């Protein structure tokens, strides 16, 4: 029987319910669609790290 597993910093969950497994597959498929490629991730992180903190009232990420 299929099993889906999920964990967070607060919990670890195993489910065998077919509906929950189907929803889990949908979530992981969606994550795969929107995830950046490895090099894209590196560039995005470098962009965040290289950008100085601006006025906190501005929109967007506020990184040190």
Secondary structure, 3 states (H helix, E strand, C coil): CCCEEEECCCCEEEECCHHHHHHHHHHHHHHHHHCCCHHHHHHHHHHHHHCCCCCCCCCCCCCC
